[in-house]
Amino acid sequence: MKKLTKTFSIAATALFLTGSVAYADTAAALKELNPDGDGTIDMKEAMAGAKAVFEKINPDNDGTLDAAELKGRLDEAGLKAANPDGDGTLDWDEYKALVERKFKAANPDEDGTIDLKELESPAGQELLKLIHS
């Protein structure tokens, strides 16, 4: 019984610490994406982050992102859904439209801003992949 209690305690501590780390990372990302310091990300701030990510993950500067460049940010199904012309890449307009959709999904109260709680949600984490490097 002692061994089981100790194992549970270690697992609970690890879960707590993992949760804290994720919270700290999301909070830091929010701070970086929020130059006006109001504690939220609006669409303009999200788009500024998206543009920086788009440029960073496009090292060949061809103006499009392919599956390899989007790896870890968007899976194959997501790329296909975000690619209406079906060319297998996202140009800036397609990427921007994707960010707008993800922003709306992460903003269930429809107040036009993403706060920390919304950013920590699954939809917020999907948005974060596209707007923060």
C-alpha positions, -999 to +999 in steps of 0.1 A: +000+000+000+029+024+008+044+017-026+011+024-043+006+057-024+042+068-032+036+060-069+003+079-069+020+109-052+048+110-078+023+107-106+001+135-091+032+157-087+043+151-123+008+159-135+007+191-114+042+202-126+033+194-163+002+215-160+021+243-145+047+242-173+020+243-200+003+272-182+035+292-180+043+286-217+008+297-227+009+327-204+043+337-218+030+333-254+001+355-245+024+382-232+046+381-263+016+383-286+001+412-267+021+444-272-006+467-258-005+447-225-042+444-220-040+407-213-058+396-245-050+389-281-072+407-306-074+398-343-048+424-353-023+410-327-031+374-339-024+384-375+009+400-366+019+368-349+006+348-378+026+369-403+058+364-382+052+326-381+045+324-418+077+342-427+097+322-402+086+287-413+089+296-450+127+295-453+126+291-491+106+324-493+084+310-520+053+326-505+037+293-497+038+267-469+039+230-477+033+201-454+069+199-443+070+236-434+037+233-414+048+201-396+037+203-359+014+232-366-011+217-390-017+180-399-025+167-434-063+169-429-060+204-417-038+214-447-063+199-471-092+217-454-074+250-454-063+247-491-093+255-513-073+256-545-060+221-537-024+228-546-011+212-514+003+245-500-010+275-482-003+310-495-006+340-471-043+345-479-051+309-472-030+309-440-047+342-429-082+327-435-072+296-414-060+319-386-093+338-387-113+305-384-091+293-355-094+327-338-132+325-340-132+289-327-110+299-297-133+329-289-166+313-278-178+344-260-174+363-293-159+394-277-132+397-303-103+389-280-086+358-267-078+358-230-056+333-212-084+309-204-095+308-241-059+304-252-054+274-229-084+257-244-079+231-271-091+256-297-068+282-283-038+258-284-046+252-321-046+289-328-014+293-308+004+269-331-003+292-360+005+325-344+034+319-321+068+305-329 
